[in-house]
């Protein structure tokens, strides 16, 4: 799993290559998954 976190318009957008994680995708749109993916920050 490769997670890339970029800052956009003041908030962090999470871009991941794994489409299998749809749950994280929905949370990522809301900006909640960022807290869960803080373990893998670039």
C-alpha positions in Angstrom: 0.0 0.0 0.0 1.5 3.3 -1.0 -0.1 6.5 0.4 0.8 9.9 -0.8 -0.3 12.9 1.2 -0.3 16.3 -0.4 -1.4 19.6 1.0 -4.1 21.3 -1.1 -6.0 24.5 -0.4 -5.1 24.3 3.2 -6.2 20.7 3.7 -4.4 17.5 3.0 -5.5 15.3 0.2 -4.7 11.6 0.3 -3.9 9.9 -3.0 -3.6 6.1 -2.9 -2.9 3.6 -5.7 -5.0 0.9 -4.0 -8.6 1.1 -5.2 -9.5 -1.9 -3.0 -9.8 0.5 -0.1 -13.2 2.1 -0.9 -13.9 2.7 2.8 -10.8 4.9 3.1 -11.8 6.6 -0.2 -15.1 7.8 1.2 -13.4 8.9 4.5 -10.6 10.5 2.5 -13.1 12.6 0.6 -14.5 13.9 3.9 -10.9 14.4 5.1 -11.2 11.9 8.0 -9.0 9.2 6.6 -6.0 11.6 6.9 -6.0 11.0 10.7 -5.9 7.3 10.1 -3.2 7.5 7.5 -1.0 9.8 9.6 1.3 6.8 10.1 2.4 7.0 6.5 3.2 10.6 5.8 5.5 11.8 3.1 
